[in-house]
Amino acid sequence: MGEIIVAIGSKDSLVEDISLLARKWLENPKIVVLSGPTMKAGVAEKASALFIDTNIVLALLDPDRSLLEAVKDQLLILKEKISLIVYYSGTKPDVPSFLGSAPIQMEQDREMRIRERVLSSTRARRKKMTDKAFSLLKERIKDESLLETEMGKLLDYVGDKETIEVRDVAAVVTQTHEDSLITLFEAMAQKNHKELIATLENLLAQGVHILAVQSFIVKQIRLLLQAKDMEELVTSEMDYKMFSKTFPTLKESLDFTPKEKKQYFPYQKPYYAFKLSKTSAKFSRKELVSLLGMLAHLDALIKKGTKYDRVRLEAGLLEV
């Protein structure tokens, strides 16, 4: 028998949040995400299946109350077979009582969320962690669903030692998947198809969800489009010395202060922005917009729970 969890988070952290919640039940869950107008049909399809993989965790994104009421019977049928997540990426929703649980407020501040989980783990084993150790841990854990596993390894490593130090984290907690995601993106930018497929294969083999790969690439494409918009101010012909002098002035060109600064080109670290600027020059605006459209379509298909997600992503990236 499964369970239904209702959670409130944000669009920026929904992939990590859903992965984290799904691993509450299963070590290697198969996450199917439904959203938008296809949600009702998707729930009906899963509920009517004669056999359903018990490793599936079904996640519904931002459903309104009327939709939940309309699929109430199907959700209760599914609850007997698998676990479900009803995830809201905004303010507190109107949740029908038949879901049976009060909403969980996912901590939207990533550092606070990680800190609370680390404190819980260390206190349970009567340990402490230095600030430098926590900073390194936070830097290396890019996928929060891996935090519990890495903390277990770290606590076993220190043994009887009371305080976890930075050298302990450095020895045990390896870099996670972000470097591979950057390699994937760079291979795509260089149109190195062999490297692109090899890196994608490695990421998926390590358990990175295809939606996380799609989400990362979408963020990079948005940054490339922003870089292209600012080509008159920072041209791709600039060397890094000239670029680093000009780049800080880009923030002044914005007529607003963004809430999520990491989503905007002028707020990237100078060297990474320099690399983005060089990469954007390799693509036409039409190519970037087309790629963004392909990824948006793929996002809808993945959340609908269709087959061949990997093939679709590979085909789309190879067309660049």
VEXGU-600002 format. One record per residue (C-alpha): chain; residue in three letters; x, y, z. Coordinates in nm, 4 decimals, m for minus. Each point is the difference from the previous one (the first is absolute). Example, Ala and Ser with C-alpha at 12.3 -4.5 7.8 and 13.67 -1.06 7.14 Angstrom:
2
 mol type       c1       c2       c3
   A  Ala   1.2300  m0.4500   0.7800
   A  Ser   0.1370   0.3440  m0.0660
// end
This chain:
320
 mol type       c1       c2       c3
   A  Met   0.0000   0.0000   0.0000
   A  Gly   0.1295   0.3419  m0.0954
   A  Glu  m0.0303   0.3478   0.1433
   A  Ile  m0.0848   0.3510  m0.1169
   A  Ile   0.2219   0.2913   0.1012
   A  Val  m0.1003   0.3606  m0.0633
   A  Ala   0.2965   0.2385  m0.0204
   A  Ile   0.0502   0.3728  m0.0587
   A  Gly   0.3272   0.1147  m0.1547
   A  Ser   0.1175   0.2078  m0.2959
   A  Lys   0.0572  m0.0393  m0.3724
   A  Asp   0.3759   0.0310   0.0478
   A  Ser   0.0184  m0.2938   0.2400
   A  Leu  m0.2853  m0.2228  m0.1175
   A  Val   0.2274  m0.2611  m0.1641
   A  Glu   0.2122  m0.0344   0.3147
   A  Asp  m0.3045   0.0099   0.2290
   A  Ile  m0.1897  m0.2699  m0.1886
   A  Ser   0.3089  m0.2202  m0.0218
   A  Leu   0.0609   0.0445   0.3718
   A  Leu  m0.3597  m0.0858   0.0910
   A  Ala  m0.0090  m0.3017  m0.2329
   A  Arg   0.3110  m0.1455   0.1621
   A  Lys  m0.1908  m0.0017   0.3274
   A  Trp  m0.1709  m0.3136  m0.1323
   A  Leu   0.2396  m0.1487  m0.2563
   A  Glu   0.3763  m0.0041  m0.0501
   A  Asn  m0.0277   0.0285  m0.3797
   A  Pro  m0.3483   0.1327  m0.0767
   A  Lys  m0.1335   0.0389  m0.3533
   A  Ile  m0.1501   0.3473   0.0195
   A  Val  m0.2869   0.0869  m0.2355
   A  Val  m0.0975   0.3675   0.0069
   A  Leu  m0.3376   0.1209  m0.1306
   A  Ser  m0.0975   0.3643  m0.0504
   A  Gly  m0.2301   0.2267  m0.1953
   A  Pro  m0.2917  m0.1133  m0.2162
   A  Thr   0.1336  m0.3557  m0.0357
   A  Met  m0.0136  m0.0637   0.3754
   A  Lys  m0.3541  m0.1367   0.0167
   A  Ala   0.0521  m0.2427  m0.2877
   A  Gly   0.3373  m0.1054   0.1387
   A  Val  m0.1477  m0.0881   0.3400
   A  Ala  m0.2836  m0.1932  m0.1643
   A  Glu   0.2473  m0.1925  m0.2162
   A  Lys   0.2128  m0.1030   0.2988
   A  Ala  m0.3015  m0.0916   0.2137
   A  Ser  m0.1524  m0.2184  m0.2733
   A  Ala   0.3210  m0.1951  m0.0625
   A  Leu  m0.0428  m0.3692   0.0843
   A  Phe   0.3595  m0.0181   0.1183
   A  Ile   0.2069   0.2952   0.1177
   A  Asp   0.3684   0.0075   0.0945
   A  Thr   0.0153   0.0338   0.3793
   A  Asn   0.3226   0.1993  m0.0352
   A  Ile  m0.1952   0.2857  m0.1591
   A  Val  m0.0631   0.3150   0.2023
   A  Leu  m0.2631   0.2200  m0.1640
   A  Ala   0.0371   0.3762   0.0485
   A  Leu  m0.2708   0.2547  m0.0841
   A  Leu   0.1187   0.3579  m0.0536
   A  Asp  m0.2229   0.2896   0.1065
   A  Pro  m0.3384  m0.1725  m0.0379
   A  Asp  m0.3023   0.2129   0.0909
   A  Arg  m0.2603  m0.1269   0.2438
   A  Ser  m0.2616  m0.0693  m0.2675
   A  Leu   0.2372  m0.2282  m0.1886
   A  Leu   0.0913  m0.1910   0.3156
   A  Glu  m0.3673  m0.0438   0.0815
   A  Ala  m0.0633  m0.1237  m0.3546
   A  Val   0.2676  m0.2710   0.0278
   A  Lys  m0.0624  m0.0844   0.3654
   A  Asp  m0.1023  m0.3608  m0.0674
   A  Gln   0.2990  m0.0641  m0.2263
   A  Leu   0.2423   0.1497   0.2536
   A  Leu  m0.1369  m0.2227   0.2763
   A  Ile   0.0351  m0.3031  m0.2291
   A  Leu   0.3599   0.0960  m0.0762
   A  Lys   0.0729   0.0529   0.3687
   A  Glu  m0.0635  m0.3729   0.0510
   A  Lys   0.2791  m0.0801  m0.2461
   A  Ile   0.2589   0.2798  m0.0042
   A  Ser   0.0957   0.3201   0.1810
   A  Leu  m0.0964   0.3445  m0.1241
   A  Ile   0.1259   0.3564   0.0434
   A  Val  m0.2256   0.3021  m0.0473
   A  Tyr   0.2459   0.2868  m0.0402
   A  Tyr  m0.0812   0.3715  m0.0015
   A  Ser   0.2611   0.2490  m0.1200
   A  Gly  m0.1589   0.3085   0.1535
   A  Thr  m0.2069   0.1236   0.2903
   A  Lys  m0.2026  m0.2229   0.2312
   A  Pro  m0.2597  m0.1820  m0.2122
   A  Asp  m0.3594  m0.1060   0.0559
   A  Val   0.0514  m0.3702   0.0721
   A  Pro  m0.2970  m0.2415   0.0195
   A  Ser  m0.0216  m0.1993   0.3221
   A  Phe  m0.0103  m0.3419  m0.1692
   A  Leu   0.3751   0.0277  m0.0696
   A  Gly   0.0333  m0.0698   0.3694
   A  Ser   0.3058   0.2032   0.0976
   A  Ala   0.0856   0.3603   0.0805
   A  Pro   0.2349   0.1640  m0.2535
   A  Ile   0.3726  m0.0233   0.0672
   A  Gln   0.1741   0.3359  m0.0445
   A  Met   0.3243  m0.0730  m0.1828
   A  Glu   0.2641   0.2484   0.1130
   A  Gln   0.0539   0.2268  m0.3000
   A  Asp   0.3355   0.1270   0.1238
   A  Arg   0.2389  m0.2707  m0.1167
   A  Glu   0.2693   0.0731   0.2594
   A  Met  m0.2506  m0.0049   0.2852
   A  Arg  m0.1529  m0.3218  m0.1317
   A  Ile   0.3386  m0.1750  m0.0171
   A  Arg   0.1094   0.1398   0.3369
   A  Glu  m0.3100  m0.1352   0.1752
   A  Arg   0.0478  m0.3458  m0.1474
   A  Val   0.3706  m0.0046   0.0868
   A  Leu  m0.0740   0.1087   0.3577
   A  Ser  m0.2583  m0.2753   0.0303
   A  Ser   0.2485  m0.2635  m0.1177
   A  Thr   0.2891   0.1197   0.2152
   A  Arg  m0.2082   0.0402   0.3154
   A  Ala  m0.1375  m0.3520  m0.0396
   A  Arg   0.3589  m0.1290   0.0138
   A  Arg   0.1141   0.2571   0.2592
   A  Lys   0.2372   0.1678  m0.2417
   A  Lys   0.0846   0.3580  m0.0956
   A  Met   0.1125   0.1523  m0.3292
   A  Thr   0.2220   0.3038  m0.0505
   A  Asp  m0.1201   0.2920  m0.2124
   A  Lys   0.2734  m0.0661  m0.2587
   A  Ala  m0.1027  m0.3645  m0.0220
   A  Phe  m0.3636   0.0980  m0.0538
   A  Ser   0.0964   0.2516  m0.2691
   A  Leu   0.1909  m0.2645  m0.1940
   A  Leu  m0.2792  m0.2536   0.0441
   A  Lys  m0.2563   0.2512  m0.1293
   A  Glu   0.2235   0.0771  m0.2983
   A  Arg   0.0448  m0.3636  m0.0938
   A  Ile  m0.3585  m0.1174   0.0512
   A  Lys  m0.1778   0.1363  m0.3074
   A  Asp  m0.2788  m0.2599   0.0042
   A  Glu  m0.1634   0.0121   0.3432
   A  Ser  m0.1475  m0.3477  m0.0437
   A  Leu   0.3580  m0.1285   0.0516
   A  Leu   0.0514   0.1846   0.3292
   A  Glu  m0.1212  m0.2782   0.2298
   A  Thr   0.2238  m0.2584  m0.1701
   A  Glu   0.3058   0.2268   0.0112
   A  Met  m0.0628   0.0891   0.3660
   A  Gly  m0.0179  m0.3694   0.0854
   A  Lys   0.3351  m0.0612  m0.1678
   A  Leu   0.1503   0.3030   0.1746
   A  Leu  m0.1211  m0.1015   0.3462
   A  Asp   0.1312  m0.3534  m0.0478
   A  Tyr   0.3358   0.1395  m0.1142
   A  Val   0.0610   0.2200   0.3061
   A  Gly  m0.0823  m0.2871   0.2363
   A  Asp   0.0490   0.0983   0.3634
   A  Lys   0.1248   0.3487  m0.0828
   A  Glu  m0.2393   0.2601   0.1413
   A  Thr   0.0434   0.2790  m0.2561
   A  Ile  m0.0221  m0.0289  m0.3790
   A  Glu   0.2667   0.2197  m0.1565
   A  Val   0.0542   0.1312  m0.3507
   A  Arg   0.2632  m0.2657  m0.0774
   A  Asp  m0.2548  m0.2709   0.0812
   A  Val  m0.2483   0.1416  m0.2503
   A  Ala   0.2762   0.0385  m0.2594
   A  Ala   0.0984  m0.3642   0.0452
   A  Val  m0.3468  m0.1518  m0.0150
   A  Val  m0.2449   0.2196  m0.1897
   A  Thr   0.0870   0.0003  m0.3683
   A  Gln  m0.1099   0.2598  m0.2506
   A  Thr  m0.3517  m0.0761  m0.1172
   A  His  m0.1550   0.0214  m0.3441
   A  Glu   0.0301   0.3726  m0.0759
   A  Asp   0.3424  m0.0359  m0.1639
   A  Ser  m0.1407  m0.2680  m0.2303
   A  Leu  m0.2971   0.2217  m0.0841
   A  Ile   0.2369   0.2826  m0.0918
   A  Thr   0.2027  m0.2440  m0.2132
   A  Leu  m0.3216  m0.1046  m0.1744
   A  Phe  m0.0880   0.3611  m0.0724
   A  Glu   0.3499   0.0813  m0.1274
   A  Ala  m0.0084  m0.3041  m0.2300
   A  Met  m0.3318   0.1248  m0.1369
   A  Ala   0.1435   0.3502  m0.0505
   A  Gln   0.3009  m0.1448  m0.1841
   A  Lys  m0.2294  m0.2318  m0.1994
   A  Asn   0.2102  m0.2921   0.1190
   A  His  m0.2656  m0.2679  m0.0408
   A  Lys   0.2179  m0.2886   0.1200
   A  Glu   0.0860   0.1764   0.3275
   A  Leu  m0.3599   0.1136   0.0422
   A  Ile  m0.1460  m0.3522  m0.0225
   A  Ala   0.2739  m0.1483   0.2209
   A  Thr  m0.0587   0.2626   0.2713
   A  Leu  m0.3783  m0.0394  m0.0138
   A  Glu   0.0395  m0.3774   0.0270
   A  Asn   0.2225   0.0420   0.3062
   A  Leu  m0.2414   0.2382   0.1723
   A  Leu  m0.3021  m0.2254  m0.0512
   A  Ala   0.1990  m0.3073   0.1087
   A  Gln   0.0808   0.1802   0.3272
   A  Gly  m0.3708   0.0479   0.0655
   A  Val  m0.0364   0.3656  m0.1005
   A  His  m0.3658   0.0483  m0.0982
   A  Ile  m0.0492   0.1091  m0.3600
   A  Leu  m0.2127   0.2915   0.1248
   A  Ala   0.3023   0.1298   0.1951
   A  Val   0.2097  m0.0111  m0.3192
   A  Gln  m0.2735   0.1803  m0.1926
   A  Ser  m0.0382   0.2618   0.2740
   A  Phe   0.3748   0.0731   0.0098
   A  Ile   0.0224   0.0462  m0.3773
   A  Val  m0.3063   0.2297  m0.0012
   A  Lys   0.1678   0.2254   0.2575
   A  Gln   0.3166   0.0163  m0.2099
   A  Ile  m0.1918   0.0796  m0.3196
   A  Arg  m0.1799   0.2845   0.1800
   A  Leu   0.3384   0.1384   0.1075
   A  Leu   0.1326  m0.0292  m0.3561
   A  Leu  m0.2980   0.1933  m0.1341
   A  Gln   0.0595   0.2707   0.2605
   A  Ala   0.3688   0.0102  m0.0959
   A  Lys  m0.0997   0.0410  m0.3645
   A  Asp  m0.2292   0.2893   0.0960
   A  Met   0.3016   0.1749   0.1524
   A  Glu   0.2489  m0.0632  m0.2823
   A  Glu   0.0233   0.3727  m0.0738
   A  Leu   0.1306   0.0596   0.3532
   A  Val   0.2274  m0.3034   0.0340
   A  Thr   0.1048  m0.1378  m0.3365
   A  Ser   0.1380  m0.3498  m0.0500
   A  Glu   0.3203   0.1527  m0.1442
   A  Met   0.0986   0.1380   0.3421
   A  Asp   0.2767  m0.1733   0.1876
   A  Tyr  m0.0660  m0.0905   0.3620
   A  Lys   0.1843   0.3041   0.1383
   A  Met  m0.2184   0.2425  m0.1943
   A  Phe  m0.3135  m0.2059   0.0647
   A  Ser   0.0558  m0.0053   0.3775
   A  Lys   0.0245   0.3812   0.0032
   A  Thr  m0.3186   0.0500  m0.2010
   A  Phe  m0.2126  m0.2820   0.1423
   A  Pro  m0.0809   0.1622   0.3406
   A  Thr  m0.1769   0.2875  m0.1803
   A  Leu  m0.2622  m0.2377  m0.1446
   A  Lys  m0.1933  m0.0053   0.3262
   A  Glu  m0.0619   0.3714  m0.0501
   A  Ser  m0.1604  m0.0717  m0.3375
   A  Leu  m0.2842  m0.1866   0.1727
   A  Asp  m0.2883   0.2197   0.1084
   A  Phe  m0.0866  m0.2366   0.2860
   A  Thr   0.1697  m0.2080   0.2687
   A  Pro  m0.0863  m0.3673  m0.0538
   A  Lys  m0.1076  m0.2114   0.2940
   A  Glu   0.1754  m0.3096  m0.1369
   A  Lys   0.3296   0.1582  m0.1058
   A  Lys   0.1612  m0.3297  m0.0992
   A  Gln  m0.2477  m0.0210  m0.2905
   A  Tyr   0.1398   0.3141  m0.1659
   A  Phe   0.3132   0.0421  m0.2125
   A  Pro   0.1268   0.3241   0.1650
   A  Tyr   0.0045  m0.1767   0.3398
   A  Gln   0.2138  m0.2965  m0.1060
   A  Lys   0.3613  m0.0278   0.1116
   A  Pro   0.2177   0.1965  m0.2470
   A  Tyr   0.1958  m0.2930  m0.1428
   A  Tyr  m0.3101  m0.2150  m0.0462
   A  Ala  m0.1765   0.2969  m0.1633
   A  Phe   0.3032   0.0383  m0.2283
   A  Lys  m0.0357  m0.3646  m0.1091
   A  Leu  m0.3747   0.0467  m0.0539
   A  Ser   0.0681   0.3047  m0.2137
   A  Lys   0.2445  m0.1962  m0.2177
   A  Thr  m0.2450  m0.2896  m0.0296
   A  Ser  m0.2979   0.2209  m0.0916
   A  Ala   0.1963   0.1326  m0.2977
   A  Lys   0.0113  m0.3555  m0.1436
   A  Phe  m0.3791  m0.0123  m0.0295
   A  Ser  m0.2535   0.2085  m0.1838
   A  Arg  m0.2985   0.1290   0.1963
   A  Lys  m0.2225  m0.2221  m0.2163
   A  Glu   0.1973  m0.3106   0.1041
   A  Leu  m0.0220   0.0845   0.3708
   A  Val  m0.3729   0.0754  m0.0140
   A  Ser  m0.0592  m0.3224  m0.1941
   A  Leu   0.1951  m0.2002   0.2585
   A  Leu  m0.1931   0.1652   0.2826
   A  Gly  m0.3249  m0.0936  m0.1724
   A  Met   0.1108  m0.3619  m0.0373
   A  Leu   0.0914  m0.0176   0.3693
   A  Ala  m0.3339   0.1538   0.1041
   A  His  m0.1826  m0.2604  m0.2097
   A  Leu   0.2128  m0.2761   0.1520
   A  Asp  m0.0797   0.1311   0.3492
   A  Ala  m0.3726  m0.0339  m0.0710
   A  Leu   0.0463  m0.3527  m0.1355
   A  Ile   0.2104  m0.1133   0.2975
   A  Lys  m0.2533   0.1371   0.2479
   A  Lys  m0.2755  m0.1765  m0.1919
   A  Gly   0.1861  m0.3269   0.0507
   A  Thr   0.0564  m0.0932  m0.3649
   A  Lys   0.2571  m0.2500  m0.1255
   A  Tyr   0.3264   0.0629  m0.1833
   A  Asp   0.0949   0.3118   0.2001
   A  Arg   0.3698  m0.0739  m0.0377
   A  Val  m0.0260  m0.0567  m0.3754
   A  Arg  m0.1882   0.3283  m0.0391
   A  Leu   0.2647   0.1909   0.2000
   A  Glu   0.2881  m0.1578  m0.1933
   A  Ala  m0.1653   0.0748  m0.3346
   A  Gly  m0.0693   0.3610   0.0972
   A  Leu   0.3557   0.0655   0.1215
   A  Leu   0.1573  m0.1630  m0.3055
   A  Glu  m0.1962   0.2299  m0.2281
   A  Val   0.1720   0.3065   0.1476
// end
